[in-house]
Amino acid sequence: LYKILEKAKTKKPIFPDLKLKKKIFWVSPKYVVEVKFLEYTKSLRLRAPSFIRLRFDKPLKDCVVEL
């Protein structure tokens, strides 16, 4: 996974207003991933997200936010 995502690595945060104390490995939105999560927060962020898998069978243009 690291070898794949390293190709899309960027220093620019996708969420610039996010205040984190940890060092984050940001990637450009180049790949489709499947995640599970508990719920959306009031600010429409994912609460307790977990990576499931990369989806090479789905193009980026078909990605939607399911509310």
C-alpha positions as CSV (number, residue, x, y, z in Angstrom):
1,L,0.0,0.0,0.0
2,Y,2.8,2.4,0.9
3,K,4.5,1.8,-2.4
4,I,1.4,2.7,-4.3
5,L,0.4,5.8,-2.3
6,E,4.0,7.1,-2.2
7,K,3.6,8.0,-5.9
8,A,0.7,10.4,-5.0
9,K,2.4,11.9,-1.9
10,T,2.0,15.6,-1.4
11,K,2.9,18.1,1.3
12,K,-0.3,20.1,0.8
13,P,-3.1,19.0,3.2
14,I,-6.4,18.1,1.6
15,F,-8.1,19.6,4.6
16,P,-6.1,22.8,5.4
17,D,-8.3,23.8,8.3
18,L,-7.7,20.4,10.1
19,K,-5.7,20.9,13.3
20,L,-3.5,17.8,13.9
21,K,-0.5,17.3,16.1
22,K,0.7,14.2,14.4
23,K,2.7,14.0,11.2
24,I,0.4,13.1,8.4
25,F,1.2,11.3,5.1
26,W,-1.0,13.3,2.6
27,V,-1.7,12.0,-0.9
28,S,-3.3,13.7,-3.9
29,P,-6.8,12.4,-4.7
30,K,-5.6,10.0,-7.4
31,Y,-6.9,6.6,-6.2
32,V,-10.3,5.3,-5.1
33,V,-10.5,3.6,-1.8
34,E,-13.2,1.9,0.1
35,V,-13.6,2.8,3.8
36,K,-16.0,2.1,6.6
37,F,-16.9,4.6,9.3
38,L,-19.3,5.1,12.2
39,E,-20.9,8.3,11.0
40,Y,-20.4,11.7,9.6
41,T,-19.6,14.5,12.0
42,K,-21.4,17.8,11.9
43,S,-18.7,19.2,9.6
44,L,-19.1,16.2,7.3
45,R,-15.9,14.4,8.3
46,L,-15.8,10.7,8.8
47,R,-15.9,9.5,12.4
48,A,-13.6,6.5,13.1
49,P,-12.8,5.7,9.5
50,S,-11.1,2.4,8.6
51,F,-9.4,1.6,5.3
52,I,-10.9,-1.5,3.6
53,R,-9.2,-1.6,0.1
54,L,-8.0,0.1,-2.9
55,R,-10.6,0.1,-5.8
56,F,-8.8,-0.1,-9.1
57,D,-12.1,-1.1,-10.7
58,K,-13.7,2.4,-10.0
59,P,-12.7,5.6,-11.8
60,L,-12.4,8.8,-9.7
61,K,-15.2,10.4,-11.7
62,D,-17.7,7.8,-10.3
63,C,-16.9,8.6,-6.6
64,V,-19.7,10.2,-4.6
65,V,-20.3,11.1,-1.0
66,E,-23.0,9.0,0.4
67,L,-24.9,11.0,3.0
